[in-house]
Amino acid sequence: MTKLRHLKASAFRGARFDLPLDFSKENRSVAIFGENAAGKSTITDALEWFLYDRVDHLWREDCKQDSLRHVLTDDADASVVEIQFDGKDQHGTKSLSVDLKTTTSYANDNAGSLVSELKGDNIILRHADIVNFLDRAKGSKREAIAKIIGYEEITQFRSVIQQARNSLQKEGAYTTAKQQSQTLQSNMVEATGQIVPDRAAFLEIAKSVVEPFGLKTSITDEKSYEDALKELRGHGSSADKIKAAERLGQLEKACDALKRDIDQLLKGAEAFAGGFNALAKERENVNQLRLSDFLAKGKAVIDEEIFTDEQCPFCLSPYDLSDLQSEVAKRLAEMAELQTKLEATKALKDTLIESVNSTGLKAKALVADHADLDGFSELIDCAKAALGMLRDYHKAITSAFAAIEIFEPPNDFSGTITDLRVKCEASHTKARESANKLDLTDLEKQVAEALTKLQTLSQQVDAYEKCRGVISAYEAQIITLSTIFDEFILVQNAALQAVLDKISDDVGIFYRKLHPKEAVDNVRLAMVGEEGVEFEYSFHGKATQPPRKYLSESHLNSLGIVLFLANARIFNKKAKFLVLDDIVTSFDTNHRRRLLRLLRDEFSDWQIIILTHENIWFDLIKKEMDHKSWRFREVYADDDNGILVDESPATLTAIIEKKKGKEDVTNDLRKLLEAVLKEISSALEVKVSFRFNETNEKRMPDELLGRLRATLNEKSPELAKNKLFSDLAGSTLIANLDSHDNPGKITGGDIDVLLEDIEKLSSLFICADCNRPVRADIPVAGAKEVSCKCGKAKISWKR
């Protein structure tokens, strides 16, 4: 794994000239302070652009590469970022010209490979990243974590299965068969009081229908059923009249069924023609839908900066990439809207085609079964004409849809079909009247009704079985895909949960270190349903989610930070350095200190770069991390030169040494002495007078020194006689009680003397090994002494 050794940005973002940041050969960690708008994030942006070819928070319309060049940079100068990683010849340079062409060069192939591998690691965390992740939906969290752990291809495979299943469920043949099946079920229930699923069930019903007639033939199979019908027709005084009545009854029902199909067809025809013809007017755009995959892939090439030259990646002609990206995105959005319309129209077309087919089959059956009936020649002739018209209509629909051309139905199609409907209605009435004129006996009427009922039900069962065959064929595929999907989800979720458990172990440990002994515990990541990932936690002993339900901004911030740290430690393959840019906005002092100790304890061998605009946080980092050989830098803005970076002394002593002889250091000396006296007095439990709120912190050195000497006189008399206390008491700084507001200026040798005295004071009470003060609550066993935490520094102490 690698760390950073050197970074330099020039003419990039806020850096007009060279902005170097050296991490030394030891790859030291760095804390960087800069006021808001001073330009410190230029450092993070430079690293992000170098590694990922983009800066996420800048990659917006009318921004992107334009925002990377310093506004005062000469046209002849390129914006440049140079980075050197740990190891021999592990460095590279990326530059951006005035015409926004990017050029990248590496010392060797190994350096280029290293950068490629770093792209997959978790390196940079900004406060906005924390907020964005926590506010994501559960499914989006799963996708984000899948990307972190390298599960993208697995989730893409899951999407392919799901899309294939959904497409089958929307197929016209399948949906039409389901609709027809439901209609047939309703008709069966209306006729028999139940759904008749197959021929076996039909034969049982046929047996019950003929039972009142006392037939000799027992219905057990299809042959005996036909024999029973013949025997049934022989009942009564005239078999011919019964047969005539039966056929008229069948015609009556056939006309009724055909009329219903015609109504459905005419309704579907109107819906299809209106929607499709509006779409056909955009034929050229619809035809370009075939380019959507091509454009989507091209957009990905631009978005991911696989291609960065200012020319079209398709034809290589000169083109502004940001303009091209906007145009492609706009076209893809328009195509998505058009695709939705096309899919809706296809559904209308599929439904209409099924109606045409169904109407044609019923018209064909009517002609075949009833052409020889006297008095219905007009109906038969009209049905024959309609059959030809329906075939032409089917071809016209298919042809127009394939070519996306304005749909024109065959001449007089609507008139012919409407005429057929009128004749169906008239023939329905005529068939009933003709049957009544046969003057059948009651028994013959019952026989005719039974025969008609059986014939109609037989046709419905046959049609129902055909529909069920289509449905079964589709559902077999749908169920197979659903089973694959469900099993895949189980395996995927189990695997993902195993990874989440591993992440959660670190997340829980890190979170407890930031928030010990609080009402929030057992923090972990868990799968939620098929699609989601969410944080779970115990709140006052009760398991709950999501985080925002009860957690404060500080706790939410902690969640985002510890998740980032856990992922980096577990999944980073190459990067052993982290950039934390202004991540503690909602943290109080205690949690900030705990975060630093978490980094110190859990990431001691990592390189950490912290950027902040908060002085208190910066000072706290200096206090907690200086002994870990961190570097401290300050960034400030210069109107003419852009941002500049300077070393920031880690201690007040270093600040005084740096300013000595150039600036007044009186207040710095006072703050240094106060800090030392406060630390010693707190450890030795020195008692001072009570004060309210902030005034308690504004104690002057003379008061603190006086109360410390009083405590030593009581507890350690020999130490209290040390000449150092008299020297400090006589100091010009101590004597000046107004030093907070109007300090007398200390110059020359007085500074050195006072620094020496402060150093002596520290050495009396603060251990050189553990850097901690001697404490009144750490007695030395068997001696009248107290010690520091490690036990090496001791002073005499009366108990």
N, C-alpha and C positions, 0 to 999 in steps of 0.2 A: 504494500500500500504506500501511497505517496503523500507528501506534504508540500506546502509552498515555500519557496526560497526567496523569490523576488517577484514583484509586480510593478509594472510601470505603465502609466497611461499618459498620452500626449494628444492634445487637440481633441480630446474625448470628453463629451458632456461638460462638466464644470471645469475641467483641467485644460487651460489654454496652452500651457507649456508642460514640460515634463513634471509628472507627479509620481515620484518613486516611493515604493514601500518595500523596505528590506526586512526580511524575516530571519536573516543570518543563516549560516551553515547549520546551525542547530535547529532551524525551522521553528523559531520561537513563536508563542502565541502573542497576539497583539490586541490591545484595547484602543479604540480610536474615538476621540471626542470631537464634536463639531456642533456649533449652534445650528438651530433650524435654518435651512436654506444656505448653510455654509458650503454644502456640496459633498459631504462625506459619503453619500450613497453613490457617488461617482465610482468609488472603489468597488462596491458591490456590483454595480452595473457593468463595470469593465470586466470583472471576473465572469459574470453571467454571460455577457456577449461572447467572450473568448471561448467559453466552454460549450454554450448551447446555441450560438449563432442568433440569439435573440435576447431581449430583455422583456420579460412577460408584462410587467406593469406599463411598459411603453409601447407594446405591440398593439396599437390601436389605429383606427383610421386617421390619416393625416398626421401620423407621428412616426413610429417605427425608425428606420435608418436616419430619417431627417433629424431626429432628436438626438442622435449620437454625436454629431460633430459640434464642437464649440462654435458659437455664433461668430466669433472674431477670427476664426482660423482662415488663413490665406487659402485661396483656391488651389495653389500649387502644393499645399501641405496635406498630407493624409492624416486622418485620425488613426492613432496606433495604440494597440495594447500588446505589451510584451509580458510573458509569464515564464518564469523558470521554476521547475519543480525539483524536488529532491532527486539527486542522482546525477550521473555524468551525462551532459548533453541532452538533458530533458527540458527543452525549452522551445518556445514557438512565438510567432508574431502574427497578429491579425491587423489588417489596415483597411480603412474605408476612405475611398477617394471622394472628391467633390461631387462627382456624378453618381455617388453611392454604390460603387462597385467594390465588392469585398475581395480581399486577397489574403490568403493564409499560407504561412510557410512554417515548417518545423525543422529542427536541427537534424532529424533523421526519421526513419519510418517508425521507430520505437516511440518517439515523442508523439507522433501523429496517432498511433494506436492507443497510447495512454489517454490522450484527450478524448478519443472515441469512446473508450471504456468509462471515462469519468462522466460522460453524459447520462449514464443510467444511475448514478449515485445521488444520494440526498446530501446536498452541500449547503445550500443557501436557504435561510429562513427569515422572512420578514414578518412584521406584525400583521400585515394584510393577509399573508398566507394562512396564518392561524385562524383569523376571523372567517376567511372564505371556506376553509375546510370544515370548521365547526358548523357553519350555516348550510352546508350541503345536505341534500336529501340522502336517505339511507342508501339508495341505489347508487347515487353519485359517489358516496364515500367508498362503497365497495369497488367501484371502477377505479377510483384514485389509489386505493390500497393495492388493487390488482396490478396496477401499473408500476407501483413501487416495488412489488415483489416479483415482477416478471410474469404475471398471469394474463397479460392482454390477449395472447393468442387463444388461451383457453376460453376466456369470456367471449371472444369473437366466434369461436366454434359453437358455443351455446346459443349465440344470437342467430347463427345460420340455421340451426335445428329449429329454433322457435319460429323463424320467418318461413321456413318450408312448411311447418305444420299450419301456421296461420293462412298461408296461401291455399293449401288444400281445403281448409275450412271455408274459404270464400269462392271456390270453384263453382261456376254456373251450373254444371251438371249435378253437382252434389246438392247445392242449395235448392235447385228446382225439384229434384227428386224428393227432398225433404218436404217441400211445400205440397207436392202432389200426394205424397204419402199421408200428410196430415188431412188433406181434403178427402182422400179415400177412406181414411179412418172415420171421419165425421159422417160420411155417407153410409158406411157400414153400421155405425152405431145407430144412425137414424132408421135404417132398415131392419136391423136385427137386435139392436140393444147391446151390441158388443163388437169388438174388433175381431175380424176373421183373418188371422195372420198367414195361413197357408191352405193348400188343397185338403189336407187331412182334416183341419178344423172345418173347412167348408163342407166336406162330406158328412160330418156330424150334424151340422145345421140342416143340410139337405134331408138327412134322415128324419129330423124332427119336423120339417116342413111337410113332408109327404105322409108322415105317420097318421094323421086324421083320415086319410083316404083308404087305409087298410090294404095297401099294395101287397101282392105276393112276393115281389122282388125286394130283397133286403139290401140296402146300400152299404157296401163295404169297400169298394174301390171305384175307379173311374168307369170301368165297363158296367158294373152293376148300377152305377148312377145313370148312365145313358139308357140302360134297360128300364130302369124305374121311370124315367121321363116318358119313354114310349108307352109304358103301361098306364101312366097317369093321363096321357093324352087320349087314351081309349075310354076314359070315364065319360059318362053322359051320353046323350042321344046322338050327338054329332061331333065326331073327332075333327072334322074339317072346320067347323065353327070355332071349336076350342083353339085349334092351331091358328086360325085367323085372328082370334082375340089375343092370343099370346103374342103374335107378331106385331099387332097394332100396339099392344102395351109396350113391347120392346122399342118400337119406333117412337112412341111417346117419350120414353125415358132417354132414348138416343138424341132426340131433338132438344130435350131439356138440357142434357149434358153439353151438346155442341153449342147451344146458345150461350151457356155460361163461359165456355172457352172463348167464344167470339168476343164477349164482353171484356174478358181479361186481355185478349189480344189487342183490341182497339184501344184500351186504356194504356197498355204497354207501348203501343206504336206511337201514340201521342207523346208520351214521356220521353221515349228514345229520340224521336225526330227533333223535338225541341232542343234537348241537351246536346245531341251529337252535332246537329247542323251549326249550332253556335260554336262548338269546338272546331268543326271543320273549317270555319272561317280563319282559324289560326293554324292552318295546315302546316305552314313552313315551320312554325315554332314547335308544333307537335312532333314533326319529323325529326327535329333536332333533339328530342328527348333521348334519342339513341346516343347522343354525345354526353349525356349527363355523367356516366361513369368515367368517361375520358376527362371531362372537365373537373370532376371531383378529385381524380388522381392528380391532375395538373395543379389544382389548388393546394393539395397536400404537399406537393413538391415545393410550391412557393412558400406556404405557411411554415413548413419545417426547415426552410432555407437550405434545402438540398441543392437548389439552384439559386444563385444570388446575383448573377450578372444582370445588368440592366438591359435585358432583351427577352423576347418571348421564348420560354423554354421549349415551345412546340416547333416554331419555325425559325428561331434564332434571329428574327428581325429586331432592330432596336425598339425597345419599349420600356416605359417606366413600370417597374415591377409592382409598386404600390397601386398604381392605376389599374394595372392588369389584374391584380388580386381583387380589387374592389369590383371590377367589371365581372370577373368570373363568379364572385360571390353573389352579385346581383342576378346574374343569369341562372345560377343554380337555384336561388330562391324562387325566381319566376318559373323555372322548370318544375320545382317541387310542387308549386301551386297547380301548374298545368297537369302534372302527373296525377294529382289527386282528382282533377276533373276527368281525366282520361279513364282512370280506374272506376270512377262512379258511372261513367258512360258505358264502360265495358260490362259492368254489372247489369245495367238496363238492357244492353244488347243481348246478353246471355239469357236474361229472363224472357225477353221478347222472342228469341229464337226457340226457346222451349215452348212458349205459347203457340208459335207457328207450327211447331212439330206436333204438339198435342191436338191442335185444331185440325191439322191435316190428317192425322191418324183417325180422328173421330169422323171426319167427313168421308174419308176413304171407307171406313167400316160401314157407315150409313149407306153408301152407294152399293157396297158388296152385299150387305145383308137385306136391303129393302128395295132394290131396283125393280123387283118383279111385283111389288104391291101396286094394285090398281088405284088410280086417283092421286098418286104422289109423284108423277113424272116431273112436274115443275121443280119440286124440291130436289129430286135426283139430278136433273139437268143443272140446276144452280150449284149443287154440291160439286159436280164434275168440273164446272167452270171455275169454281173457287179453288179446287185442287191445283189446277194449272197456275192460277194466280198466286197461290201460296208458295209454290215452288219458285216462281219468278221473284216473289217478294223476299224469300230466304236468300236467294243468290244476290239480290240487290243490297240487302243488309250486309252480308259477308263481304262483298266487293267494296262497298263504300267505306266500311270500317277499316278494312285492310289498307286502303289507299288514303284514308282520312279525306274523303271527298264528300261534298254535299249529297245527302241521301234523298233520292227521288223514288217513291214507290212506283210500281207499274201503273200504267194508265187505268183509271177506274177501279183500282184495288179496293179503295174504301167503299165504293158503290157496290161492288160485287159481294164483298164480305157483309156489308150491311143488309143487302138484299137476301143473302143466305140466312142471316139472323131472322129477318122478317118471315121468311118462308118456314124456318124452324118453328117459330112461334105459332104460325097459322097451321102447320102440319101437326103440331102437338095437340091443338084443339080439335083438328079434323080427325086425328087418330082416335081420340077419346070418343068423339061423337059416332064414328064408324063402329067402334066396339060396342057402343050402347045399342046400335041398330041391329046387331046380330041376334038380339032377343034370346040371350043365353038363359038357361035355367040357373037357379042359385048354385047348384053343384058345379055346373059348367063355368060359372063366373069364378067360383073358388079355385077350380083347377087352373083356369087361365091366369088368375092372380098369382097362384103358387108357381106356375111355370115362368111367368115374367120375373117374379122375385128371384127365382133360382138362376135364371139366365143373367139377369143384371148383376147379382151378387157374384156369380162365377166370373164375369168380366172384371169386376172390381178386384176380386182376389188375384186374378192373373196380373192385372196392372200393379196391384200392391206388391206382389212378389217381385216383379220387375224393378220397381222403385227400390225395394229393400235390397235387391242385388246390387244396384248402383251405390246405394248408401253404404252397404257392407264393404264394398270394394274400397271406397274412399276412407271409411272409418277404420278399416284394417291398417291402412297406411298412416292415418292420423294417430291411431292408438300406438302403432309401432314407434312413430316419431315422438309421441308423448311419453311412451315408456323410456325410450332412449334419453329424452330430455330430463325426465324425472330422475332416472338413474344417474345421469350425468350430473344433475344438480346435487344429488346426494353425495356423489364422489367429490365433486368440486367443492361443495360446502364443507365436507369433512376435511378435505385437504386445506381449504382456506382457513377453516376454524383452527386446524392444527398450527398453521402459521400465525393466526391471530393470538392463539394461546401463548406462543413463543414471544410474540411482541408484547402481549399483555403482562407477562412476567416482569419485563423491564419497565413497562408503563406503570404497573402497580408499585414497584420498588421506587422508581423515580418520583412518582406522585406523592408517596408517603414521605419521602425526604423533603419535598417542598411543603407539604401540609401534614406534619405529624400531629397526632392526638387531636384530630378535628372530626367533625360529624360525618365527613365524607371518607369512605373507605372502599376497599375491594374494587378499585377501578380497573376495568378491563374492556377489551373490544370483543364483540360477539356478533354472530350472524343473526339477522332479524328477518325471518321468512325466507323466501327464495332469493330475494333481490337485494337485501340490504345488509349494511354493517353499521353498528352504532356503539357508542360508549355505554356501558352499564356501570352502575356504582351503587354502593349502599349509602343511604342518607338517613342518619339516626337509626341504623340497623335495618332499614327497609330497602330492598332491592328496587331500583328505579332506573328510568331512562326517559327522554334524552337528557343530555347535560343541561340544556337551558331551562329545564323544568324548575330546578332549585339552585343551581350553582351561580355564584357571583362572577363578574367579569374576570376577577383575579384567578378564580378556580378554572374558568374556561380557558384563560390564557395558559395556565399550567398544563391543561390537557393537551393543547396543541403543541406546546414545547416538548413535553415528555414523549409524545408520539413521534415527533420528528427525531428526537435524540435516540429513541429505541430503534426506529427504522434505520437510522444511519449506522448505529453500532452493529445491528444484525445483518443488514443487506448491502452496505457499501462494499464494493469489491475492490476499488482502487483508492478512493479518497479517504484519507485519514485527517482531514481538516474540515472545519465547519465555519460558516459565516452566519453570525446572528446579528441581524440589522434592526435595531430599535425594537426589541421583542418584549420589553418589560414595562410597557406604558401603563398597565393597570396593576402593577405589583407594588406592594408596600415594601418598606426597608427590610423587614424580617424575611420576606419571601425572596427578595433579591439576594440577600446574603445566603440563604439556603440554596438558591440556584447556583451561585458561585461555588459553594462547597460541593454541590452535586457534580458540577463540571470538574472540580479539582479531584474529587474522590473517584468518580466513575469514568472520567475521560482524561486521566492524568497523562496518558501517552498520546493524546490527540492534540492537534494544533487548532486552537480556537481563535477566531477573529471576531471581536465584539465591536459594534459601532453604536454610538449613542449620542443623543443631544442633551442628556441630563447630567449636570455636574455632580449631583449627589451619587448617582449610580457609578459614574466614572471614578469618583474618589473612593467609593466602596470597593470597586474592582482593584484599585491600587493597593488598598489596605489588605484585601484578602489574598491577592494573587501575586504580589511582588516577589515573595519568596520562591515562587515557582518559575522565576526567570521570564516573566512576561515583559513585553515592550509596551510603552505607552506613547501614543501620538495624538497631536491635536491638529485638526483641519480648520483653516479659516479662509474666508473669502477676501480676495483682493480685486478691486474693480478692473485694474489694468492687466493683472497677471492670471486671473482666474483663481482657482483654489490652490492653496499651498498646504503642505503638511510639515509639521515640526515636531521634534521630540517633546514629550510631556514628562517632566520629572515625576518619578513615582512617589517621592516623599516631600514633605515641606522642607526638610533639610536640603534636598537636592534643588528645590525651587529657589531657596534663599541663596545657595551657592551660585546658581545660574544668574540671579538678578543682582547679586552683590556688586557694587561699584557702578551699576547702571541705573537702578531704580531704588526707590525707598522700600525697605524690607521690614519696617517696624511692625506693621500688622501681621506679616508672615511670621516674625519671631514671636509675637504675642500668641498667635494661634498655635504655633508649635509648642510653646511652653504650656499653654492651657491644655492642649491635647495630652501632653505627657503627664501633667499634674492630675487631670481628670482620670486618666487610666490608672495611675498609682493610687489615688484617693479612693476610687471605686473598689479596687482590689483589697485595700487595707481597711475598708469600711469606715472611712473618715467621715465624721459627722459635721454637717454644715447647716446653717439656718434654713428654715423652710421658705420656699418662694413659690408663687403661682406660675404654672404653665411655662411659657418660653423664657421667662426671667430666671427660671431655675438653671437654664443652660448658659445664661450670660454672666457667669461668675468671673471676676477678674483674677489675674494671677496672684495678687497680694493676698486675697481672701483664701484661695485654695492653698497657697504656701503656708499661710498662718495656721489654718486648721490642720494641715498635715503635720506641722511641727508640734502642735498641741497634742496630737494623737501619739506622735513618737515620744514626746516627753513622758507620756503615761505608759506606753507599751514597750518602747525601746529607747531608754534614756541615753545610752551611749551613742546610738546612731543620731539622735537629735542634736548632739553636740558637734556634729560634723560641720566644719567651717563653710562647706558649700552652701548651707542654708542662709548663713549671714551674707555671703557674697551675692546670692540671688536676691535677698531682701534689699540689698543696697543698689541693685541694678537700676539704671535710669528708666528702663521699661517698666519695672515693678513699681517704682516710685510714682510714675505718671498715671494717676487713677483715671484720667480722661482718655487713655490710649485707644479706647474703642472708637471714640468719635473724632478725636483730634490728637492723634499720637504725636509726641515729640519725635523728631527724626533721629534715628540712631545711625551713625556712620562709622567708617574706619575700623579701628581696632575693637571698639565696643561690640561690634557684630561677632567678631571671632571669639571674644571672651565669653559672650553670652551663649554662643553655640557650644563652646567647650563646657560651660557650666550645665547646659541642658543635657549634653551627652553624659557628663558625670552623674547627673541626677538619674538618668535612665539606667546607667550601669549599676547604680546602687539597688534598684528595685526590679529591673527587668532582666530576665534570663537571656544570656547571649546564645544559648542553644535552642530553646523553644520559642523565644521571642515573646514570652508571656510574663506578666508581673507576678511578684510574690504576693500571695493572698493570705488574708487573715484567717480564712476558713480551711487552710491546708496546714495543720500542725505537723511538726516533725516528731516522730515517735521517740520518746525517751529524752527529749531535749526541749528547752524553752525557746523554740524557734518555729518560724513558719517558712514555707517554701513556695516556689512556683509549681506549676503542674508537673513538670518533669523531675523536680526535686533537686536540681543542681544549683539553683540560686536560693540562698537562705538569709534570713536576718533574725536577730534575737527578738523575742516577743513574750511579754508577760501575759498569762492567761487569767 
